Amino acid sequence: MTLPDDIADLIWNYDTRTLDPEASSELVIRSVLRIGSWDQIRWAFSYYGSPRVEAVIERDYFGARSLPVSIRAFWGVVFWPDSPPPELADPMERWRPTRSKQMDETAEVRSRLNAALDASRLSQTAFAALLGTSQPRLSSYLSGKVSPSAKLLIRAERVARAFSSNGSARET
């Protein structure tokens, strides 16, 4: 089945002719809830069923938080009237689900990149050249100001293994 035209219009950044409404149900439901009209929302509840729509709202309400606060708050009143969205109860809560995880990941990437540099026993300049980047850019990765791509991190760890295994001394 293809999506009705008025629903497909809500998901303009996807090729809705090839989008499977079942496999992409969360995307469709969130798009309808975010910017759909009342008739489009009724269509989502009718097509997917109330339990499935409620499950998407619940995951967003208590977890991922991709819907705007006002939309989540509205559906929270509908499904959980005694439980306001966490970020409305505690303003700092708004940042915890994504920021703390992101900060942990940034710290891990920075730590792994620093470990790779130390293990290679190369100077930042030489290490950066082998990675295909500049020393100032490498420095911004090492300080955590900028996050490197996964590809660069893998390359850094390979370079570190290659140089730490051949016993070459650290350049100055």
Residue, then its C-alpha position, 0 to 999 in steps of 0.5 A: m500500500t502507498l500512503p495517501d497523498d495528503i499524508a505523503d505531503l507531510i513526509w516531503n523529504y522521503d520518496t513516499r512512492t517507495l516508502d513502506p507504511e508498515a516498515s516506516s510506521e514510526l516515521v509516518i506517525r511522528s510526522v502526522l502527529r507533528i504537523g498533520s491536521w486533525d483528519q490526518i491524525r484520525w487517519a493514523f489512528s484508524y490505519y495503525g490502530s490506537p495501541r501502535v500510535e500510543a506506543v510511538i508517542e510513549r517512546d517519544y514521551f519518555g525516551a527519544r523526545s523528537l516531537p516538539v514539547s507542545i505536541r508531547a505535552f498534548w498527547g501526554v494529557v491524552f494518554w498520561p494525564d498525571s505525568p507531565p513531560p519530564e522537561l516541563a517538570d524539571p527544566m534540566e531534564r530537557w537536556r539529559p537524555t541526549r546531552s549526557k549520552q553525547m558527552d559520554e560518546t565524545a569523551e570516549v572518542r577523544s580518549r580513544l584518539n589520544a590513546a591511538l596517538d600515544a600508542s603510535r609514538l608519533s608527533q601530532t604533525a606526523f600522526a595527522a599527516l598519516l590520517g590525512t588531516s592537518q595538525p590543527r584539525l587533529s588538535s581540535y579532535l583531541s581536545g573534544k572541540v570537534s568530533p572526528s568521523a568514525k572512519l578517521l578514528i578507525r584509521a587512527e587506531r590502525v596507524a597506532r597499531a602499525f607504529s606501536s608494533n614496529g617499535s619506532a621511537r616517538e618523533t619530536 
